[in-house]
Amino acid sequence: MKMSEPIRYLTFLGTGTSNGVPVLGCNCEVCRSTDPRDKRLRTSALLETENTRIIIDSGPDFRQQMLPQPFRKIDGLLITHIHYDHVGGIDDVRPYCQLGDIDVYANEDTCAGLRHNFPYCFTEHLYPGVPKLELHAIQPHSHFRIGDFEVVPINVMHGKLPIFAYRIGKLAYITDMKTIEESELSYLEGVETLVVNGLRWEREHHSHQLIREFGIRKGLKKLVISSKIRIFIGENQ
């Protein structure tokens, strides 16, 4: 299989929690901060080469996130899981559909959830103006191409919910993870950039790992040391 082209641009469209930061009604130090780094939209990323453009997740802030970006075709939309903060902006991809139908990739359960939550996008007879989406149910560890990129979905656990992380060439993107099976770590070998979630430093959460939990996870720690990778930790408050 042809190797992926190097990612030329990686843009973090959002690195916030499911509520975004600041959180409505919260008076903590972070939410009261005037530091622009404490203004975080819902988690999403944009990966680009000269010829290919991929979005990871389309949450409710998608329109706001894309307004500053050049208006170019979206070649693929990778969905990690069905929670609203990751799919609530699906309808807002519709302006990009004038540049071509958008291929959406997700696991079987997420595809079923998208059909349930956005039925008007997947009916046989679409009304004018509806997003034109081609939904693809993909299996973990399958290899497929989107333009310049080779993509491999990897299983991680969001509490008790199996969700997808994605390896795209030499980059791996993991969000909302609580745990990962040792058997999945082999699919991260050779990555040079690892994007991984870390909700906060303290106070246990039932479905998101803490930053310190990533640091003591033996398999991942070994991977980090052996691969000499760059790590970006997001979704923290």
N, C-alpha and C positions, 0 to 999 in steps of 0.2 A: 504494500500500500504506500502511496506517495506520502512523504513526510509533510507535516504542517509547515506553512510559512511562519517565520517569526512574527509574533504579535507586535505591531508597530505602536499601537496606542492601547492603553488600558485606562479607562475612565471609571472611577467609582461614582456612579450616579447618586448613590445613597448608601450610608453605613449606619443608619439609625435602627432603633428597636421597632417593634410592630406599631407602636404609637407615634413614632418619630420623636425627635428631640428638638426643642423642649416638649414635654408632655403637658397636655392641657390640665390645668388645675394643680400642677406640681410646683412647689416652691423650694425645691432643693437647690444647692449651689450651682449644679450644672444647668438646670432649667432656667435659672435666673441669670446665667452668665451672658455677658455681651460679646464674648469671644466667638468669632464666626465659626470656629472649629467645633463649637457646641450647638450648632444648628445643623441637624442631621435629618435628611429625608429617608424614607423607607429603602431597605436594602435592594440594590440593583447594580449591574455593571454593564459596561459597553466595551467590547473588544473589537479592534479594527486592524486590518492591513490596508494597503492601497485599494484592494479589490473586493474585500469581504468585510461585512459588518454583522456582529452577533450581539444580541441583548440577552443578559441573564436576568430573568424575572421582570415582570411588568406590574409593579404595585400601584397603589392609588396616587402616588406622586409622579407617575410616568410623564404626564404632559409637562409638568413644571421642570422635571429633570431634563427633558429633551429640547426645551425651548432654546437653551444656549448652544445646542449642538448643530452642526451643519445638517441640512435636510438631505439625507441620502437614503438609498434603499436599505432596508433591513433584510439580510439574507437568511437569518434564522433567529428564532426566539426560544431559548432554553428555559424551561420552567423547573424549578427545584421541587416545589410541592404546592398544594392547593390552597394554603392559607391566604386570607384576603390581602395581607400586606405584601404578598408576592404575585398575586394575579388580579388585584382590584383595578388595574389600569389597562386590562386587555382591550377594552373598547376604545381606548385612546390611541391605539396603534393605527386606527383607520386612515388617518391622512397618508401614512406610508404605503397603504394598499394601492394608491394611485400609481405607485412605482412598481407594483407587482404584488401578487398574493404572498402572504407571509407564512413560511413553514414554522410550525410550533411543535416542539419536541418535549415529551414528558413521559413519566411512567404510566402504566395502565390506569391506576387509581386516579391520578391527577387528570388524565384525559377524560375519564368518566365525570369527574368533578367539574371540569370546564364545560362539558356538554350540559350538565345539570344547571350550573350557575349562569351560563351565558347561552341559553338554548337558541336565541335568535341568530347567533353566529354560525350555527351548525345545522340549520334546517335545510331541507332540499330546495326550497324556494326562498332565497334571501331577498329582503326588501332593500330598496336603493339606499346606499350609504352605510350599510352594515360592514364591519371589518371582514375582509376576505382572507380566511385563515385555513391553512392545510394542516390538520392535526395528525401528528405521527406518534404512536405509542411505541416507545423504545424499551429495550431490555437492558438491565445492568450489564456492564462489561462489553456491550456491543460496540463496534467501531463504525462510525459513519462520518461522512464528510459534509461540511458546509463551506462551499467555496474553497478558500485557502486552508481551512482548518480541519484537522482530524479531531473528532470529539469522542470521548469515552465516558459514559455515565458510571458513577460509583455509588454504592449504597452506603448511607450513613443513617443514624437513628436520631430523630427529633423527638426525644422522649420515647414513646412507644410507636411513633409513626415513622415507617421507612420513607426516606426522601432521597433525592439525588444530589450528589456533588458532581462536578464535571471536571474532567481533565481535558484541556484543550492545548494540544502540543506540549510545550514545556511548562505550562501553567496549570495549576489545579485550584478550583474555586469551591469552597465549602462554606455553607451558611446554615444557621439554625441547628447545628449538630450538638447533640449531647454525648453520644458515644459512636465509636466506629469499631467494627470487628477487625481482629488482627488479619483475617484473610483478605480484607480490602486494601491493606497497606501496600501490597505488592503493586497495585495499580497507580500508586503515587511515586514509585521509584523512578528516579531520573528527572523529576520536576525541578525547575530552577526558581520558580516563583509559586509560593503557596499562599493563597488568600483563605483565611479561616476565621470563623466567628469566635468572639469572646465577650460574653454579655457584660461582665463586670468582674472586679477582683474578689469580692466577698459576697456572702448571702446566697446560699444554694438555690438553684432553680431546677424545676422538675424536668425541663425539656431543652435547656440551653446550657452548654458548658461555660464554666467560668474561665477567666484567663489563666489562673493558676492550675486548673485542671488540664489544660492543654500542656502546660509546662511539665507536669508529672506523668503524662500518659507515655508509658515506656516505649511502645512501638513507634509513636510519632516522634518522641525525643530522639530515638535512634535514627529515624529517617532524617530528621533535621540535621543532626550531626554528620551523618554520612553523605548527605546530598549537598551540603553547603548552600542551602536555598535561602532566598529572601522570603521573609514572612511578613504579611500584612494582617493584622488582627482588627476586625471591625465589629460593628453592631454593639458597641459598648456604650454605657451611660455612666 
